[in-house]
Amino acid sequence: MTRMHTPFRRAKVIVPEQAITIADHLHQISEQGQSLAVELRRLQVQLNDMWEGKAKERFMDGFDGRPGTAHSEADFMSEQANRIASMKVTIWETISGWTQVPD
């Protein structure tokens, strides 16, 4: 057997640093969205207890679904953050090394 110095390729699977950064940012946005949704719900209950008449009805007609929508959007951001954080890429490296070759 003869030893030869030959290049070979090796796969390396990683989560890109950018994906982690973006996912962290989306998680922060999601947390802020959840906080806003809770605050919207609190204000809705407060207004509902204090307000009466047609003005209340007109306002609530357009407002009723907003807190739930805000929660849904925050959940969506969190799901996307998790999806991005789990992304992997394959990087191929060329490495030189010694191999045995039959004579």
C-alpha positions in Angstrom: 0.0 0.0 0.0 1.1 3.5 -0.8 0.3 6.5 1.2 -1.0 9.6 -0.7 -1.8 13.0 0.4 -5.3 13.7 -1.0 -8.0 16.2 -0.4 -11.4 15.0 0.7 -14.7 16.7 1.5 -16.5 16.6 4.9 -20.0 17.8 5.6 -20.6 20.1 8.6 -24.2 20.8 9.7 -24.7 24.1 11.6 -27.5 26.5 12.7 -26.4 29.8 11.2 -25.6 32.5 13.7 -27.9 34.9 11.7 -30.8 32.4 12.3 -30.3 32.5 16.0 -30.1 36.3 16.1 -33.3 36.6 14.0 -35.1 34.0 16.1 -34.1 35.9 19.3 -35.5 39.1 17.9 -38.8 37.5 16.8 -39.1 36.0 20.3 -38.8 39.5 21.8 -41.4 40.8 19.4 -43.7 38.0 20.4 -43.3 38.7 24.1 -44.1 42.4 23.5 -47.1 41.4 21.4 -48.4 39.1 24.2 -48.0 42.0 26.7 -49.9 44.3 24.4 -52.7 41.8 23.9 -53.1 41.4 27.6 -53.2 45.2 28.0 -55.8 45.5 25.2 -58.0 42.8 26.9 -57.7 44.7 30.3 -58.7 48.0 28.6 -61.6 46.3 26.8 -63.0 44.9 30.1 -62.5 48.3 31.8 -64.3 50.2 29.0 -67.0 47.6 28.9 -67.7 48.2 32.6 -67.7 52.0 32.3 -69.3 52.7 29.0 -72.9 52.5 27.9 -75.1 53.2 24.8 -74.6 53.4 21.1 -71.0 54.7 21.2 -70.0 51.7 23.3 -71.7 49.4 20.8 -70.0 51.0 17.8 -66.6 51.0 19.4 -66.9 47.4 20.6 -68.1 46.2 17.2 -64.7 47.1 15.8 -62.6 46.4 18.9 -64.0 43.1 20.2 -61.6 40.8 18.2 -58.5 42.8 18.5 -57.0 41.4 21.7 -57.5 37.8 20.3 -55.9 38.9 17.0 -53.0 40.4 18.9 -52.5 37.1 20.8 -52.6 35.2 17.5 -50.0 37.4 15.9 -47.7 37.1 18.8 -48.1 33.3 18.7 -47.3 33.4 15.0 -44.1 35.3 15.7 -43.1 32.8 18.3 -43.7 29.9 15.9 -41.7 31.6 13.2 -38.9 32.2 15.7 -38.8 28.5 16.6 -38.8 27.5 12.9 -35.9 29.8 12.1 -33.9 28.7 15.2 -34.2 25.1 14.1 -32.9 25.8 10.5 -29.8 23.9 9.6 -27.4 24.3 6.7 -24.7 22.0 5.5 -21.3 23.4 4.9 -18.8 21.3 2.9 -15.2 21.6 3.9 -12.3 20.4 1.8 -9.6 18.8 4.0 -6.2 17.4 3.0 -5.1 14.2 4.5 -3.2 11.0 4.0 -4.9 7.9 2.6 -3.8 4.4 1.9 -4.0 3.5 -1.8 -3.5 -0.1 -3.0 -0.3 -0.6 -5.2 
